[in-house]
Amino acid sequence: MPVADEQQIESAQDGARRWFWPRRWRTRIAAGGAIAALVAGSAAWIDRERIASDFIDDYLATNGVPATYDIIAIGPRMQVIENLVVGDPARPDLTARRMVVELGVGWAGPEVRRVTLDGTRVFGTYQDGAFSLGALDPLVFTDSAEPPALPAIDVVVNDARALIQSDFGAVGITLDGAGRLDDGFAGMLAATTPGIGVEGCRAERATLYGKLTTASGAPSLSGPLRIGDLACGGASMERANVGTALSLKRDFTGAEADLVVEGGGIAMAGVSGDALSGTAKINWGESGLAIAHDLALANVTAPQGRLASLSADGAWRGPSDASRGQWEGTLRGAGLVPAADLTASLAAAERGLEGTLLAPLLAKARGGVDRALTGSRFSAEAIVRHKRGEIALIVPEAALTSRAGTRVLALSQINAGIAGEGLSGLRGNILAGGEGLPSINGRIEQEPGDGWALRLTMADYAAGANRLAIPRLTLRQMRGGAIDFTGLITASGDLPGGGVTDLTLPLEGTWSAQGGLAVGTRCMPVRFGALALSGLRLAGQAMTLCPEGGGPMLAYNTDLRLAANAGKLALAGTLGDSPVSLAADAVMLRYPVPSAVTGLAARIGETGSEIRLSATTLTASLAGDIGGEFAGGAAQMEVVPLDIGALAGRWSFSDGVLRVGEGAFTLTDRVVEGEPRFEPLIARGASLLFDGNAITADATLRHPASDKMVTSVAINHQLETARGNARLSIPGIVFDKSLQPEDLSYLAKGVIAFADGKVSGNGRIDWIGDDITSSGTFASDGVNFAAAFGPVRGLAGEVRFTDLLNLTTAPDQRVRIAAINPGIEVLDGSVQFEVMDGTLLNLEDARFPFMGGELRMRPLAMDFSQPEERRYVFEIIGLDAA
């Protein structure tokens, strides 16, 4: 082969490798004319002045195209070739069963009038960005400077087929048609592929079937393009039918396409749509590429809700290689139905916060969400510019409008730059509200680095007496994607068992997808104008909360954690109509582990009727039912001269009621000076209920050493009126070796000893303010004991106390005595007495039958509060000496 031919082949192959839109477009369209006329008609296309019967062979040899064929007939008006094979016979690049070239003579001499092709087969490749027809490349990819055009040749194509193997998949093509190539050709073109695409984007099947025609030198194709099971980057479409009307310019420097799109089964990132429809228009030429579209997707479903329709109306313009460009258009959505779980989650939060100010606000917001979103529509004007992997997004205006026509969300002047995973130049305005939703005004701006800041305010949002406002809140995106926020919340409204007004709560913390929510990494002041809880009202108070243990005060990721330290507390207010003060050495708020209070002290009531409560430690579990334990406690009611110490037990709070159970304490007599009148008694299993006004308590008092029951006590107290009572029930105190009267009171020392018997009775203590009264009745069927004047047996009767706390009886109390032995035993007598203040005993009368007469003891007054000489004088009256 001549050197020139080798260079020509190498040049053509290089051209095939560089072939791509649109740099070699002119030479490729020229090749299209050569393929249509195939090899036999090439003489007319290359050299129109001379056609020779042997030109086929010379032309193929000159261009280095290996081919074999059978010449059936060569004449002045017709040349017939059969069994044409171009390329390697084992794997040919082109075959033709039969080719007939009809010749004629024109003004310029011999010319090709018609070419008939039967059974043509073409095999090509498109790999690594280069298109090749194998051995045909020297004929197809030429460097001709002539403008491309379709030749004025009549052709008849019967049963022509092509197979193109590409990096994207194999494409099979068939063509049948006839007519003048530049004006009047009409044929049917069909293309199919069993699977085409690239990694991450592939269609399982695609077909094109259309009518190929030419007019005035310009080819056109019209027909449906059908695509099935398309999947690209997480997006998928089950089917797409595209009505295509494509036309090329006569010089092949541009093209236009009108498309009618219909598709279905669309899904992407959890969003799906039933039907895609619309139109698109494509213009391509030397000035670039333009795509205008008006597309709509019906019945769009997403986890957040459904849309009846979503449409995009816009246009993209840019160079032919799409290396840069701009899309400008409008997105619209109509018939929005929010997902049920949106309002359900609000309803669940509302139920979980029942009794708090947030519950009615959430209820109002839930109704607002339904009115604002159900049946709403949105529109957004957008401009998207892209260049070398960088994207600029501009949203001049976007709005969400309710079914009633109220604008509930508006975005304006949104700008953002996107490069890789980074964001730059972000800024814009946000306005929300209406239809019962809170009014929010915000602005987002890019900050130095890759982060952004969103600054917003929320106007006072109210539902009845419940209000919430956010005077300021700033959210910042930090490095790594975390969100940092600082701000202030003000609130008034309900709390469980009460309410709060003018609460001021600073906000400071972070949120990230990995770490969750963290609030309060430094100390913050908390203030309120008034706080009410179960009748407790505190006014004008402030406290400082600090993180405990180095972590945030509140953290939430998969679980909620609370760890805050309030330090020392000193609060004052009222409980009912009574003044109250609360103090604590330290308060630790924790969750899920119990919170803890140390050094708790409370005072309730006016001076003179004050109730004092304290506990060394108190724990409170906020997980589940609110409750905990307390220990080291004490309780005193100023009007009642009895004190409770060593108080411990369990407590709970629900439905506005404080309950204490498993209580244990020691009851002692309160004395200013001198010895206590009563010895300490213990209780266990005691209980108490407090509903904000009424206190009720029950306890069983026992002698510590013997564990014998002394009395059961039932207490009721009304804080509002400072009125209350304690009812005592003594089913029976059994005196024996394990329990003696002096074990209950020192006043019995020297008066009664070696008691043996049972005493029962009841008592009642009543108080209102600082006024207290008490009474009681005690009885026995017979008690034996040793008195200072001698042994006493069978003391029986009932004693009525008019002042039980001070051990004062009514006058003229009488008891029976089975026997007494002041030296001589006497039987069946009686004693009349009176006790005053537990220390003065007046024996007014004591008499016994004695030897036909009567033995009497003279009246005697005894003062047990001090040492004294006592004389017991007995007289015998009416003795029967006989």
MARBA-716457 format. One record per residue (C-alpha): x negated, y, z. Coordinates in steps of 0.5 Angstrom, whole numbers. Layout:
# MARBA-716457
[atom [X Y Z]]
...
This chain:
# MARBA-716457
[atom [0 0 0]]
[atom [-3 7 -2]]
[atom [-5 11 4]]
[atom [0 16 3]]
[atom [5 11 3]]
[atom [3 9 10]]
[atom [2 16 12]]
[atom [10 17 10]]
[atom [12 11 14]]
[atom [8 13 20]]
[atom [11 20 20]]
[atom [18 17 19]]
[atom [17 13 25]]
[atom [15 19 29]]
[atom [21 22 27]]
[atom [25 17 29]]
[atom [22 17 36]]
[atom [24 24 37]]
[atom [31 24 34]]
[atom [36 27 39]]
[atom [41 33 38]]
[atom [40 38 36]]
[atom [33 39 34]]
[atom [33 34 28]]
[atom [40 35 26]]
[atom [39 37 19]]
[atom [35 31 17]]
[atom [40 26 20]]
[atom [46 29 17]]
[atom [42 28 10]]
[atom [40 21 12]]
[atom [48 20 13]]
[atom [49 22 6]]
[atom [43 17 4]]
[atom [47 11 8]]
[atom [53 13 5]]
[atom [51 12 -2]]
[atom [46 7 1]]
[atom [40 5 -3]]
[atom [43 5 -10]]
[atom [46 12 -10]]
[atom [40 15 -7]]
[atom [37 17 -14]]
[atom [43 22 -15]]
[atom [41 25 -8]]
[atom [34 25 -9]]
[atom [33 27 -16]]
[atom [39 29 -20]]
[atom [36 30 -26]]
[atom [34 23 -28]]
[atom [37 16 -26]]
[atom [34 10 -29]]
[atom [36 3 -28]]
[atom [30 1 -25]]
[atom [30 6 -20]]
[atom [32 2 -14]]
[atom [26 -2 -14]]
[atom [21 4 -15]]
[atom [25 8 -9]]
[atom [24 3 -4]]
[atom [17 1 -5]]
[atom [15 9 -5]]
[atom [18 9 2]]
[atom [15 3 4]]
[atom [22 0 6]]
[atom [22 -8 5]]
[atom [28 -11 2]]
[atom [30 -16 -2]]
[atom [36 -17 -7]]
[atom [39 -20 -13]]
[atom [41 -16 -19]]
[atom [47 -18 -22]]
[atom [48 -13 -28]]
[atom [44 -7 -30]]
[atom [47 -3 -35]]
[atom [48 5 -37]]
[atom [55 5 -34]]
[atom [54 0 -28]]
[atom [49 -3 -24]]
[atom [51 -9 -19]]
[atom [47 -12 -14]]
[atom [48 -17 -9]]
[atom [45 -20 -3]]
[atom [41 -14 -1]]
[atom [37 -15 5]]
[atom [33 -9 8]]
[atom [28 -11 14]]
[atom [25 -17 16]]
[atom [30 -23 13]]
[atom [30 -26 20]]
[atom [33 -20 23]]
[atom [35 -15 18]]
[atom [36 -8 19]]
[atom [41 -8 13]]
[atom [45 -13 9]]
[atom [50 -12 4]]
[atom [54 -17 0]]
[atom [55 -13 -6]]
[atom [54 -6 -8]]
[atom [56 -3 -15]]
[atom [54 3 -17]]
[atom [58 6 -23]]
[atom [54 11 -27]]
[atom [56 17 -32]]
[atom [53 23 -36]]
[atom [54 30 -34]]
[atom [52 36 -36]]
[atom [45 35 -33]]
[atom [45 28 -35]]
[atom [46 21 -32]]
[atom [49 21 -25]]
[atom [52 17 -20]]
[atom [60 17 -21]]
[atom [62 12 -16]]
[atom [59 7 -11]]
[atom [62 1 -8]]
[atom [60 -3 -2]]
[atom [62 -10 0]]
[atom [61 -13 7]]
[atom [55 -8 9]]
[atom [52 -9 16]]
[atom [48 -4 19]]
[atom [43 -6 26]]
[atom [40 0 30]]
[atom [38 2 36]]
[atom [38 8 41]]
[atom [32 7 46]]
[atom [28 12 50]]
[atom [32 18 47]]
[atom [30 16 40]]
[atom [35 13 35]]
[atom [32 8 30]]
[atom [35 4 24]]
[atom [29 0 23]]
[atom [26 -1 16]]
[atom [31 4 14]]
[atom [28 10 18]]
[atom [23 12 12]]
[atom [30 14 8]]
[atom [34 17 14]]
[atom [29 21 18]]
[atom [26 26 13]]
[atom [23 32 13]]
[atom [27 35 8]]
[atom [28 43 8]]
[atom [34 43 4]]
[atom [41 44 8]]
[atom [45 38 9]]
[atom [51 37 5]]
[atom [55 31 4]]
[atom [54 29 -4]]
[atom [59 29 -9]]
[atom [60 22 -10]]
[atom [66 17 -10]]
[atom [65 11 -5]]
[atom [69 5 -4]]
[atom [67 2 3]]
[atom [70 -5 4]]
[atom [69 -9 11]]
[atom [63 -5 13]]
[atom [60 -6 20]]
[atom [55 -3 25]]
[atom [52 -6 31]]
[atom [48 -1 35]]
[atom [44 -3 41]]
[atom [42 2 46]]
[atom [40 3 53]]
[atom [47 5 55]]
[atom [50 -2 52]]
[atom [52 -5 45]]
[atom [57 -1 40]]
[atom [60 -5 35]]
[atom [63 0 29]]
[atom [67 -2 23]]
[atom [69 2 17]]
[atom [74 2 11]]
[atom [75 7 6]]
[atom [75 11 -1]]
[atom [74 17 -4]]
[atom [69 23 -5]]
[atom [64 23 0]]
[atom [64 31 1]]
[atom [72 32 -1]]
[atom [77 27 -1]]
[atom [74 21 3]]
[atom [79 17 7]]
[atom [78 11 12]]
[atom [79 8 18]]
[atom [73 8 23]]
[atom [73 3 29]]
[atom [68 3 35]]
[atom [68 -2 41]]
[atom [63 -3 47]]
[atom [64 -9 52]]
[atom [61 -4 57]]
[atom [57 2 56]]
[atom [54 7 61]]
[atom [48 8 66]]
[atom [46 6 73]]
[atom [51 9 77]]
[atom [56 10 72]]
[atom [59 5 67]]
[atom [65 4 63]]
[atom [67 -4 63]]
[atom [70 -3 56]]
[atom [71 3 51]]
[atom [74 3 44]]
[atom [75 9 39]]
[atom [80 8 33]]
[atom [81 13 28]]
[atom [82 16 21]]
[atom [75 19 18]]
[atom [77 24 12]]
[atom [73 29 9]]
[atom [75 36 6]]
[atom [71 42 3]]
[atom [65 38 5]]
[atom [67 38 12]]
[atom [68 31 15]]
[atom [74 30 21]]
[atom [76 24 25]]
[atom [82 23 29]]
[atom [85 18 33]]
[atom [85 15 40]]
[atom [79 14 45]]
[atom [80 9 50]]
[atom [76 8 56]]
[atom [77 2 61]]
[atom [75 1 68]]
[atom [70 7 69]]
[atom [66 8 75]]
[atom [61 14 76]]
[atom [58 15 83]]
[atom [63 13 87]]
[atom [69 15 83]]
[atom [73 11 78]]
[atom [78 11 73]]
[atom [82 5 71]]
[atom [84 7 64]]
[atom [83 14 60]]
[atom [87 15 53]]
[atom [84 21 49]]
[atom [87 23 43]]
[atom [81 26 39]]
[atom [81 31 33]]
[atom [74 32 31]]
[atom [71 36 25]]
[atom [64 38 23]]
[atom [62 44 19]]
[atom [60 43 12]]
[atom [53 44 14]]
[atom [53 40 20]]
[atom [51 46 24]]
[atom [57 45 29]]
[atom [63 41 31]]
[atom [70 42 34]]
[atom [74 37 38]]
[atom [81 38 40]]
[atom [83 32 46]]
[atom [89 30 49]]
[atom [88 27 55]]
[atom [92 21 59]]
[atom [89 17 64]]
[atom [91 13 71]]
[atom [88 10 77]]
[atom [83 15 79]]
[atom [80 15 86]]
[atom [74 18 89]]
[atom [71 19 96]]
[atom [78 16 99]]
[atom [82 21 94]]
[atom [86 18 89]]
[atom [91 20 83]]
[atom [96 16 79]]
[atom [96 20 73]]
[atom [91 25 69]]
[atom [94 29 63]]
[atom [92 35 60]]
[atom [88 38 54]]
[atom [81 40 52]]
[atom [78 44 47]]
[atom [70 43 45]]
[atom [66 47 40]]
[atom [59 46 39]]
[atom [54 50 34]]
[atom [48 54 33]]
[atom [50 59 39]]
[atom [51 53 44]]
[atom [57 49 47]]
[atom [64 51 50]]
[atom [69 47 53]]
[atom [76 49 55]]
[atom [81 45 59]]
[atom [87 45 62]]
[atom [88 38 66]]
[atom [92 36 71]]
[atom [92 30 76]]
[atom [99 28 79]]
[atom [100 24 86]]
[atom [94 26 89]]
[atom [93 22 96]]
[atom [87 23 101]]
[atom [86 21 108]]
[atom [88 28 110]]
[atom [95 28 106]]
[atom [98 28 99]]
[atom [99 33 93]]
[atom [104 32 88]]
[atom [99 35 83]]
[atom [92 38 82]]
[atom [90 42 76]]
[atom [84 45 73]]
[atom [85 51 68]]
[atom [78 53 66]]
[atom [72 53 61]]
[atom [65 52 61]]
[atom [60 55 56]]
[atom [52 54 55]]
[atom [47 51 50]]
[atom [48 45 47]]
[atom [43 41 51]]
[atom [47 43 57]]
[atom [41 45 61]]
[atom [44 51 64]]
[atom [52 54 63]]
[atom [57 57 67]]
[atom [64 54 69]]
[atom [70 59 70]]
[atom [77 57 72]]
[atom [83 56 77]]
[atom [84 50 81]]
[atom [91 49 83]]
[atom [95 44 88]]
[atom [102 44 89]]
[atom [107 40 94]]
[atom [102 38 99]]
[atom [104 33 105]]
[atom [100 33 110]]
[atom [98 26 113]]
[atom [102 24 119]]
[atom [96 22 123]]
[atom [95 30 123]]
[atom [101 32 127]]
[atom [101 25 130]]
[atom [94 27 133]]
[atom [96 34 135]]
[atom [102 30 138]]
[atom [98 25 142]]
[atom [93 31 144]]
[atom [100 35 147]]
[atom [102 29 151]]
[atom [95 28 154]]
[atom [95 35 156]]
[atom [102 35 158]]
[atom [103 40 164]]
[atom [97 44 162]]
[atom [97 51 158]]
[atom [95 47 152]]
[atom [101 43 151]]
[atom [106 48 149]]
[atom [101 51 145]]
[atom [99 45 141]]
[atom [107 44 140]]
[atom [107 51 137]]
[atom [101 49 133]]
[atom [104 42 131]]
[atom [111 46 128]]
[atom [106 51 125]]
[atom [102 46 121]]
[atom [108 42 119]]
[atom [111 49 116]]
[atom [105 52 113]]
[atom [103 45 110]]
[atom [109 41 108]]
[atom [111 43 101]]
[atom [105 48 101]]
[atom [101 50 95]]
[atom [94 53 94]]
[atom [90 56 88]]
[atom [83 58 88]]
[atom [79 62 83]]
[atom [72 60 82]]
[atom [66 61 78]]
[atom [60 55 78]]
[atom [53 57 74]]
[atom [48 52 74]]
[atom [41 52 71]]
[atom [35 47 72]]
[atom [38 43 78]]
[atom [41 50 81]]
[atom [48 51 82]]
[atom [51 58 84]]
[atom [58 58 87]]
[atom [63 64 87]]
[atom [70 64 89]]
[atom [73 71 89]]
[atom [79 69 92]]
[atom [83 62 94]]
[atom [89 62 98]]
[atom [94 57 101]]
[atom [101 59 101]]
[atom [107 56 105]]
[atom [113 53 102]]
[atom [117 59 105]]
[atom [111 64 101]]
[atom [107 66 107]]
[atom [100 66 106]]
[atom [97 62 111]]
[atom [90 61 109]]
[atom [86 66 105]]
[atom [78 66 103]]
[atom [75 71 99]]
[atom [68 73 96]]
[atom [65 66 98]]
[atom [58 65 95]]
[atom [54 60 96]]
[atom [47 57 92]]
[atom [46 50 92]]
[atom [39 47 90]]
[atom [38 39 92]]
[atom [41 38 99]]
[atom [40 46 101]]
[atom [44 51 101]]
[atom [43 59 100]]
[atom [46 65 100]]
[atom [52 63 103]]
[atom [57 68 105]]
[atom [65 70 105]]
[atom [71 71 109]]
[atom [76 67 112]]
[atom [83 69 114]]
[atom [88 64 117]]
[atom [95 65 121]]
[atom [103 65 120]]
[atom [108 60 120]]
[atom [107 60 128]]
[atom [99 58 127]]
[atom [94 62 131]]
[atom [91 68 127]]
[atom [84 67 126]]
[atom [79 72 122]]
[atom [72 70 121]]
[atom [66 71 116]]
[atom [61 66 114]]
[atom [54 68 112]]
[atom [47 65 111]]
[atom [42 66 116]]
[atom [34 66 115]]
[atom [32 59 114]]
[atom [37 54 111]]
[atom [42 55 117]]
[atom [49 59 117]]
[atom [53 63 122]]
[atom [60 63 122]]
[atom [63 69 127]]
[atom [71 69 128]]
[atom [76 71 133]]
[atom [83 69 135]]
[atom [88 73 137]]
[atom [92 72 143]]
[atom [96 66 141]]
[atom [102 65 146]]
[atom [108 60 147]]
[atom [112 62 153]]
[atom [108 64 159]]
[atom [102 60 156]]
[atom [97 64 152]]
[atom [90 63 149]]
[atom [85 68 145]]
[atom [78 67 143]]
[atom [75 74 143]]
[atom [69 72 140]]
[atom [66 65 137]]
[atom [59 64 133]]
[atom [58 58 130]]
[atom [51 57 127]]
[atom [48 51 123]]
[atom [41 49 126]]
[atom [35 45 123]]
[atom [37 38 122]]
[atom [45 40 121]]
[atom [47 41 128]]
[atom [52 47 130]]
[atom [50 51 135]]
[atom [56 56 138]]
[atom [57 61 143]]
[atom [63 65 145]]
[atom [68 67 150]]
[atom [75 64 151]]
[atom [81 67 155]]
[atom [87 64 157]]
[atom [93 64 162]]
[atom [99 59 163]]
[atom [100 52 166]]
[atom [96 47 170]]
[atom [98 41 173]]
[atom [102 43 179]]
[atom [101 50 178]]
[atom [98 55 173]]
[atom [92 60 172]]
[atom [92 67 169]]
[atom [87 71 166]]
[atom [82 65 166]]
[atom [75 68 163]]
[atom [71 62 160]]
[atom [64 63 157]]
[atom [63 58 151]]
[atom [56 55 150]]
[atom [53 49 147]]
[atom [52 45 140]]
[atom [55 39 136]]
[atom [52 34 131]]
[atom [54 28 128]]
[atom [49 24 131]]
[atom [49 27 138]]
[atom [56 29 139]]
[atom [59 35 143]]
[atom [54 38 148]]
[atom [57 44 152]]
[atom [54 49 158]]
[atom [46 48 158]]
[atom [45 54 162]]
[atom [49 57 168]]
[atom [56 61 166]]
[atom [61 65 170]]
[atom [68 63 170]]
[atom [73 68 173]]
[atom [81 68 174]]
[atom [86 73 176]]
[atom [90 68 179]]
[atom [90 60 180]]
[atom [96 56 183]]
[atom [96 49 184]]
[atom [101 45 188]]
[atom [103 51 192]]
[atom [96 54 193]]
[atom [95 61 190]]
[atom [88 64 189]]
[atom [87 71 187]]
[atom [81 75 184]]
[atom [76 69 184]]
[atom [70 68 181]]
[atom [65 62 181]]
[atom [59 60 177]]
[atom [58 53 174]]
[atom [51 50 172]]
[atom [49 44 169]]
[atom [47 38 174]]
[atom [41 34 172]]
[atom [38 38 166]]
[atom [43 36 161]]
[atom [49 39 159]]
[atom [55 40 163]]
[atom [60 37 158]]
[atom [58 32 153]]
[atom [62 28 148]]
[atom [60 23 143]]
[atom [63 16 144]]
[atom [65 18 151]]
[atom [66 24 155]]
[atom [61 26 160]]
[atom [62 32 165]]
[atom [56 34 170]]
[atom [57 41 173]]
[atom [55 44 180]]
[atom [59 50 182]]
[atom [54 51 188]]
[atom [57 54 195]]
[atom [65 56 194]]
[atom [69 61 198]]
[atom [76 62 196]]
[atom [82 65 199]]
[atom [89 66 197]]
[atom [96 63 200]]
[atom [99 56 200]]
[atom [107 57 200]]
[atom [107 64 204]]
[atom [101 62 209]]
[atom [94 65 208]]
[atom [89 60 206]]
[atom [82 60 205]]
[atom [77 54 202]]
[atom [70 54 203]]
[atom [65 48 201]]
[atom [57 48 201]]
[atom [57 44 194]]
[atom [62 42 189]]
[atom [59 37 184]]
[atom [64 36 178]]
[atom [63 29 174]]
[atom [66 25 170]]
[atom [66 19 169]]
[atom [63 18 175]]
[atom [67 21 181]]
[atom [66 28 183]]
[atom [63 30 190]]
[atom [64 36 195]]
[atom [60 37 201]]
[atom [62 41 207]]
[atom [69 42 205]]
[atom [73 47 210]]
[atom [80 49 209]]
[atom [84 54 214]]
[atom [92 54 212]]
[atom [97 59 216]]
[atom [97 65 220]]
[atom [93 66 227]]
[atom [96 62 232]]
[atom [99 57 228]]
[atom [93 55 223]]
[atom [92 49 221]]
[atom [84 47 220]]
[atom [82 41 215]]
[atom [75 39 214]]
[atom [71 34 211]]
[atom [63 32 211]]
[atom [64 29 204]]
[atom [69 28 199]]
[atom [69 24 192]]
[atom [74 25 186]]
[atom [75 21 181]]
[atom [78 24 174]]
[atom [78 18 170]]
[atom [85 15 170]]
[atom [89 17 176]]
[atom [86 23 180]]
[atom [83 21 187]]
[atom [77 19 191]]
[atom [75 18 198]]
[atom [73 23 204]]
[atom [69 22 211]]
[atom [67 26 216]]
[atom [73 29 217]]
[atom [77 33 222]]
[atom [84 36 223]]
[atom [87 41 228]]
[atom [94 45 228]]
[atom [93 51 233]]
[atom [100 50 236]]
[atom [99 43 238]]
[atom [93 42 243]]
[atom [91 35 240]]
[atom [85 34 235]]
[atom [84 29 230]]
[atom [76 27 228]]
[atom [72 22 225]]
[atom [77 23 219]]
[atom [76 18 213]]
[atom [80 15 208]]
[atom [83 15 201]]
[atom [86 20 197]]
[atom [90 21 190]]
[atom [94 26 187]]
[atom [99 25 182]]
[atom [106 28 180]]
[atom [104 34 184]]
[atom [104 30 190]]
[atom [97 29 195]]
[atom [97 22 198]]
[atom [92 20 203]]
[atom [92 13 205]]
[atom [88 8 209]]
[atom [87 13 214]]
[atom [82 12 220]]
[atom [81 18 225]]
[atom [80 19 233]]
[atom [86 23 237]]
[atom [83 27 242]]
[atom [86 32 247]]
[atom [84 39 246]]
[atom [82 43 253]]
[atom [79 50 254]]
[atom [76 48 260]]
[atom [76 42 265]]
[atom [77 35 263]]
[atom [82 32 257]]
[atom [88 30 260]]
[atom [88 24 255]]
[atom [83 19 253]]
[atom [81 19 246]]
[atom [86 14 241]]
[atom [84 11 235]]
[atom [88 10 228]]
[atom [87 6 222]]
[atom [92 5 216]]
[atom [95 12 217]]
[atom [98 16 211]]
[atom [100 23 209]]
[atom [104 26 203]]
[atom [103 33 201]]
[atom [108 36 196]]
[atom [105 43 196]]
[atom [110 45 202]]
[atom [112 39 206]]
[atom [107 35 210]]
[atom [109 28 212]]
[atom [104 23 216]]
[atom [105 17 219]]
[atom [100 13 224]]
[atom [99 8 229]]
[atom [95 10 235]]
[atom [91 5 239]]
[atom [87 4 245]]
[atom [80 4 242]]
[atom [77 -2 247]]
[atom [83 -6 248]]
[atom [86 -5 241]]
[atom [93 -5 244]]
[atom [98 0 241]]
[atom [100 6 245]]
[atom [105 9 240]]
[atom [107 10 233]]
[atom [107 18 230]]
[atom [111 20 225]]
[atom [110 28 223]]
[atom [113 33 219]]
[atom [111 40 217]]
[atom [114 45 213]]
[atom [109 50 211]]
[atom [114 55 208]]
[atom [117 56 215]]
[atom [111 53 219]]
[atom [116 49 222]]
[atom [115 42 224]]
[atom [115 36 229]]
[atom [112 29 231]]
[atom [116 23 233]]
[atom [113 18 238]]
[atom [115 11 239]]
[atom [112 7 244]]
[atom [115 0 243]]
[atom [112 -2 250]]
[atom [105 -1 253]]
[atom [103 -7 257]]
[atom [98 -6 262]]
[atom [94 -11 265]]
[atom [86 -12 266]]
[atom [85 -10 259]]
[atom [89 -4 259]]
[atom [90 1 265]]
[atom [93 8 266]]
[atom [87 11 268]]
[atom [84 8 261]]
[atom [89 13 258]]
[atom [89 19 262]]
[atom [84 21 268]]
[atom [90 24 272]]
[atom [92 16 274]]
[atom [85 16 277]]
[atom [86 15 285]]
[atom [94 15 284]]
[atom [95 8 280]]
[atom [91 2 280]]
[atom [91 -5 278]]
[atom [98 -4 274]]
[atom [101 -10 271]]
[atom [107 -9 267]]
[atom [110 -6 261]]
[atom [113 1 259]]
[atom [117 3 253]]
[atom [119 10 251]]
[atom [120 15 246]]
[atom [118 23 245]]
[atom [118 29 240]]
[atom [114 35 239]]
[atom [117 41 235]]
[atom [114 47 233]]
[atom [115 53 229]]
[atom [110 58 228]]
[atom [106 59 235]]
[atom [112 56 239]]
[atom [112 49 241]]
[atom [116 44 245]]
[atom [116 37 247]]
[atom [120 32 250]]
[atom [120 25 252]]
[atom [123 19 256]]
[atom [119 13 258]]
[atom [122 7 262]]
[atom [120 0 265]]
[atom [124 -6 268]]
[atom [118 -7 273]]
[atom [111 -5 274]]
[atom [107 -7 279]]
[atom [101 -3 281]]
[atom [97 -1 287]]
[atom [98 6 290]]
[atom [94 11 295]]
[atom [99 9 300]]
[atom [100 2 299]]
[atom [102 -4 294]]
[atom [108 -2 289]]
[atom [112 -8 286]]
[atom [117 -8 281]]
[atom [118 0 280]]
[atom [123 1 275]]
[atom [127 6 272]]
[atom [127 12 267]]
[atom [123 18 267]]
[atom [125 24 263]]
[atom [120 29 261]]
[atom [122 36 259]]
[atom [114 38 257]]
[atom [111 32 254]]
[atom [105 35 252]]
[atom [104 38 259]]
[atom [106 32 263]]
[atom [112 36 266]]
[atom [119 32 268]]
[atom [125 34 269]]
[atom [127 35 277]]
[atom [130 30 281]]
[atom [127 24 277]]
[atom [129 17 280]]
[atom [126 10 280]]
[atom [127 4 283]]
[atom [122 0 287]]
[atom [123 -7 289]]
[atom [118 -7 294]]
[atom [113 -3 297]]
[atom [108 -4 303]]
[atom [105 2 306]]
[atom [103 -3 312]]
[atom [110 -6 313]]
[atom [113 -9 307]]
[atom [120 -6 305]]
[atom [124 -8 299]]
[atom [129 -5 294]]
[atom [128 3 295]]
[atom [128 9 291]]
[atom [124 15 290]]
[atom [126 22 287]]
[atom [120 26 284]]
[atom [118 31 280]]
[atom [111 32 276]]
[atom [109 39 273]]
[atom [103 40 268]]
[atom [101 33 269]]
[atom [97 35 276]]
[atom [103 37 281]]
[atom [107 31 284]]
[atom [113 33 288]]
[atom [115 27 292]]
[atom [122 29 294]]
[atom [125 23 297]]
[atom [123 16 298]]
[atom [127 11 302]]
[atom [128 4 303]]
[atom [133 -1 307]]
[atom [129 -3 314]]
[atom [131 -7 319]]
[atom [138 -5 319]]
[atom [136 2 318]]
[atom [132 6 313]]
[atom [125 8 312]]
[atom [123 15 309]]
[atom [117 18 307]]
[atom [117 25 308]]
[atom [117 30 302]]
[atom [110 31 299]]
[atom [106 35 294]]
[atom [100 33 291]]
[atom [95 37 286]]
[atom [91 32 282]]
[atom [87 38 279]]
[atom [83 39 285]]
[atom [80 35 291]]
[atom [85 35 297]]
[atom [87 32 304]]
[atom [94 28 303]]
[atom [98 25 309]]
[atom [103 20 307]]
[atom [108 20 313]]
[atom [114 15 314]]
[atom [120 16 318]]
[atom [124 10 321]]
[atom [132 12 322]]
[atom [137 8 325]]
[atom [133 2 327]]
[atom [137 -4 329]]
[atom [133 -6 335]]
[atom [137 -12 336]]
